[in-house]
Amino acid sequence: MLYQNPINKLQKFIQKQSFLRMGLFLAILLGIILFNWVALSQRPVTLSMLITAPDAQPWKQGLIRDFEAENPGIRINLVEGPNATNLLEDLYTSSFILGESPYDLVNMDVIWTSKFAAAGWLLPLDDRISKQELTAFSPKDVEGGRYQNKLYRIPVRSDVGMLYYREDLIKEAGLKPPETFEDLMQISQALQKKDKVNWGYVWQGRQYEGLVAMFVEVLDGFGGFWVNPDTLEVGLDRPETLRAIEFLRSTIREGVSPPGVTTYQEEDTRRLFQSGQVAFLRSWPYAWPLAQAKGSPIQGKIAIKPMVHAPGQTGAACLGGWGIGIAKSSKHPEEAWKAIQYFTSEKVQHRFILSAGYVPSRRDLFTNPEIVAKYPHYPQLLEVVDNAVLRSPIAQYAQTSDILQRYLSAALSGRTSPERAMQAAANETRRLLVARD
Ligand code: GLC
């Protein structure tokens, strides 16, 4: 037997031990890496979406929970923003401009598509949905999601401005619902004189996007226009525009509308009407289920009709509505598309409409028996949607609207004469459209 130096033996033993330990260490390390990789790949993907505060409620009432239950790998992080649509737009805009936007799903008002698409913030969706599938939606809602022949937004719900009125008081007074602006003034004053209501008519007069949506209806009702999207002609300094402003000013001057109306947004007007103090309200269909809810002072006392107009004209509704697109910066476009498909599906929209009173973007739902049983005015709404006025779908919409908001607000609150205000608004709009064309 060969003699082995005990020191050598010891060295070998130590070497063997450290190999073993090293092996063990590597195995543990590999295990940890593998475990994390599996855990990470199974961790649900979170999709973030920003939404106005009033709109968030119906989403929170089960819609998101049900989506997550059906799609265990996806979570929705609904971020509640401010009430006004233009403030929400500012938040989305700054998040995209600064880069690293946290939003995957872009919940868009119908007027934003052109701007967001032109800036390159959205993924085109044409390859994901067939023309056939799109025919189920109202054409104007689909159009509102296109920019330069590409589709960027699927409509989750439509919207149209309507006139709410106190059917009980009008019947009791032996009157008929108004057809013209003049009728609306007369009925208001008659009911006010009899002390049936404090105010005749409430509308959205604050300097924000809602002012513009309300105004295009009155403007169209007088036969006027704002910006022609094809020719880019501007109609703000025409006599029809001044007549429309004069009508709104007269509602305040004659005490039909409260002086504070020039500071109201949708929810201010809805609350005042719902308190029972007002005969007429201009609003969107979301107000219906709230006004008809149990405990509402006007439950069962109201009706809804298209907006009034000048003699010889037809009443116009502003087309509103919301849809969802996918942020180009999103790391989860496939999951985002799954969510869009779910939220715009017939089944989900049916539920959404029944709970929130929104206007469907899918045509079949306007005559769905369950929906009509709850909202008898829906078949009539389809006709209103088909004839609704679009706010110009141009990439410079936000600036155009901002100009109108500023000058119209000055004219309505008496800070500037309507003539001067509209001349300036028209000039500024023309300069903007020429510069960017
Ligand atoms: C509603 C409409 C939207 C409009 C907004 C104005 O949310 O759906 O299109 O811009 O009201 O306040």
Boltz pocket constraint, residues with backbone or C-beta under 6 A from the ligand:
constraints:
  - pocket:
      binder: B
      contacts: [[A, 84], [A, 85], [A, 109], [A, 110], [A, 111], [A, 158], [A, 159], [A, 209], [A, 210], [A, 211], [A, 213], [A, 266], [A, 284], [A, 319], [A, 320], [A, 321], [A, 322]]
      max_distance: 6.0
